[in-house]
Structure formats: structure tokens, C-alpha cells
Amino acid sequence: MSWVYLFLAGLFEIGWPVGIKISQAAETRWLGITIALSFMALSGYFLWLAQQGIPIGTAYAIWTGIGGVGTFIVGVVFFGDALSLMRILGVSLIIIGVATLKFSS
């Protein structure tokens, strides 16, 4: 169950930078801040649950990897962030690192 919690923590980790991005516009500032704080709390809670069965270093690296890759994808798809071969390579290296940690645990 710890791996499910870690996956959920990583998904919620994506939500808080999105909330911060949404808060950049004056008309959606408080909505964005609310989203960011809510997702931070949920992400932290599920990470706490996951660490009961997964070593802290492994859990933290995978959590940030899921959050980083997910936020990258959201940025490209919804916010028009640049997409280049080097950026794809960088994200691919994160995915390979996260997979390696998962399968070595």
C-alpha cells in the first residue's frame, strides 16, 4: 500500500506548482493559493503514509520525480511551456532514475 500512497503523493505534488501558476493572475490569486496549499497538504500527508513502508531517500526521490515530470507535462500541455529535444531528454532521465529506484527497492 505504501507504493500507492507514494504515487498519490506524487500526483498531488503536481497540483501545488499549478496552483502557484494560477495565482499569478490577480483575478485567480486566492483560488490558486488555495489550490496550492490544499495540494501541498495532501501531498505531504500521502508522503508521510508512504514513508512508513518505503525508505525516506527512495520515497523522497520518487515523490519529487513524479511531481517534476508531471508538472513539466502540465506546463507543456496547458501553459505553453517550451518543448525541445533536450528538455525531453532531461525528463526522460528523471523517469529512468525514478524507475531504477522503484525496481531496486
Secondary structure by P-SEA (a helix, b strand, c coil): caaaaaaaaaaaaaaaaaaaaaaccccaaaaaaaaaaaaaaaaaaaaaaaaccccaaaaaaaaaaaaaaaaaaaaaccccccccaaaaaaaaaaaaaaaaaaaac
